[in-house]
Amino acid sequence: MHEDERDVDVPLVGRLIAGQFPQWAGLPLRRLESSGTENAMFRLGTDKVVRLPRHPRAVEAITHELRWLPRLGPGLPAAAPEPLGRGEPGEGFAWPWSVYGWLDGRNPVPGALEEPGLLAKDLAAYVAALRRIDPAEGPTGYRGVPLAARDPFVREALAQLSGRIDTAAVTEVWEEALRGPEYAGPPVWAHGDLMAGNLLVTGGRLSAVIDFGTVGVGDPAVDLISAWCVLPAGVRGIFHEAVGAGEAEWARGRGWALSIAVIALPYYWDTNPPVAENSRHVIREILAETA
């Protein structure tokens, strides 16, 4: 458990609910196990979930998400979280928090997908639908920046990973990604974090996408990361064709997936083994593809 969430427990959340949403006081409440790094999650009754930020950086994402979800959710082919209430600091908890409608489904497990080809098509349809939404007045995405802006952070992480992964091979792939052209098109909407932990599947098909804290407009290539973070190599081509990405965009998407995995790996190597293993998985997939 993270140092800053030790006191975020069922009694605390129960007091927050009773004080600010008395209509839901007394509903069954239990903590949900999650390898996520941003929020502590509690199921409230049968049809609600409470999300509380784990650290100060996650606080801004709550306001961001509550603002943009009502605009984006109706235009998407998979369910999005439905905001039901914004909680304020209280009971010793220092930050705002939120209540959403519960979404059924489970996170897909890379390497053990039920319907990988169909999930590839579902993900492509989702990305395409998000890109069609009017970007007017949309905020710059958390990852809506040129890939080169990631370079200092990737180099720093690679230095920390020396002797633990094949940093020479990773550096070669990363530098190849940097040599590609930057995005020159108009800004479009991108979720920014389409990893397995933010996807829900039912019967192997995409049923919902959660955590819109990184959503914004910019280079849409970042939403291709599912190709390496979630999908196996055998269906990656299905996703590539269905999403309609050109070769330069595809290369940027691979660069994004690599940079996210590399930057996360040293930070979570010991503190969050599931996230670290996912990063190693992404690196292995990309190195195998580019060998």
LINVENTA-V542251 format. One record per backbone hydrogen bond with DSSP energy under -0.5 kcal/mol. NH is the residue of the N-H (numbers start at 1). CO is the residue of the C=O. Records with the same first field share a line. If there is no record, write none. Layout:
NH: CO + CO
This chain:
5: 2
6: 3
8: 5
9: 7
13: 9
14: 10
15: 11
16: 12
17: 13
18: 14
19: 15
20: 16
21: 17
24: 21
25: 22
27: 24
30: 43
32: 41
40: 52
41: 32
42: 50
43: 30
44: 48
45: 28 + 43
47: 44
48: 44
49: 100
50: 42
51: 98
52: 40
53: 96
54: 38
55: 38
58: 55
59: 56
60: 56
62: 58 + 59
63: 59
64: 60
65: 61
66: 62
67: 63
68: 64
69: 65
71: 68
72: 68
73: 69
75: 72
76: 73
79: 207
81: 209
83: 81
84: 99
85: 99
87: 85 + 97
90: 93
93: 90
94: 92
97: 87
98: 51
99: 85
100: 49
101: 82
102: 47
106: 201
110: 108
112: 109
119: 115
120: 116
121: 117
122: 118
123: 119
124: 120
125: 121
126: 122
127: 123
128: 124
129: 125
130: 126
131: 127
132: 128
133: 129 + 130
138: 135
141: 217
142: 214
143: 214
144: 141
149: 146
150: 147
151: 148
153: 150
154: 150
155: 151
156: 152
157: 153
158: 154
159: 155
160: 156
161: 157
162: 159
163: 165
164: 161
165: 161
167: 165
170: 166
171: 167
172: 168
173: 169
174: 170
175: 171
176: 172
177: 173
178: 174
179: 175
180: 177
188: 218
190: 216
195: 193
198: 195
199: 196
200: 208
201: 106
202: 205
205: 202
207: 200
208: 200
209: 79
210: 198
215: 212
216: 190
217: 139
218: 188
222: 219
223: 220
224: 221
225: 222
227: 224
228: 225
229: 225
230: 226
231: 226
235: 232
236: 232 + 233
237: 233
239: 235
240: 236
241: 237
242: 238
243: 239
244: 240
245: 240
250: 246
251: 247
252: 248
253: 249
254: 250
255: 251
256: 252
257: 253
258: 254
259: 255
260: 256
261: 257
262: 258
263: 259
264: 260
265: 261
266: 262
267: 263
268: 264
269: 265
272: 268
275: 272
276: 272
277: 273
278: 274
279: 275
280: 276
281: 277
282: 278
283: 279
284: 280
285: 281
286: 282
287: 283
288: 284
289: 285
290: 286
291: 287
